[in-house]
């Protein structure tokens, strides 16, 4: 039976952290009336992330699952793109492996797509900060505001939070766009939204519950500099017509 929605989980060296979140997702899926598919994409981990995922999946044989692994680390964007390409459902959601947004929030994103209201929905930490349980440090929270200002200015996307790792897609409309995506790392979220908006898909930013989870691989200084470069790349790609290829 074709799943109603696919859950894509990008993972890089997550063998020590992924066990509990993955069991939480699988327990949720088993209890749900929605037929979910769960996909873990191992982004070239140097640890046994893929083996751990397969072992946990083996504990839940009733759930449709898939583990995709490639040897070279390509970046979170590449991993999400790979997982979305492999999704069998007409709606796909990607979530961070640490479940900083609880999987129980998934219907907030899936329902508007199922109902035909939107094509792309994405979680936001900024629209309703009362939903944040554990906050980031002062430096990270304020750094995030600076990054969001740069994103709005350079991309033209008027959203409060493009970087929350919880997004859903109407794959009938979004799948053709995956082939033109060029950002493999930190700025892939922006490119996804930029290209979707560029092609006339309807987007909705939706407030979700969120908790900061220790162990983030994001560096405020390194990744702010990288973000600037990737935003500039997105602008260059659009100017060159690279994102038009999906319409052909």
Secondary structure, DSSP 8 states (H G I E B T S, - for coil): ---SEEEEEEESS-TTTHHHHHHHHHHHHHH-SS-EEEEEEEES-SSSHHHHHHHHHHT-TTSEEEEEEESS---HHHHHHHHHHH--SSEEEEE-TT-SS-GGGHHHHHHHHHTTS-SEEEEESSS-GGGBSS---HHHHHHHHHHHHHHHHHH----S-S--SEEEEEHHHHGGGGGG----STTHHHHHHHHHHHTT--EEEEE--B---S-----HHHHHHHHHHHHHHHHHHHHHTGGGGGG-
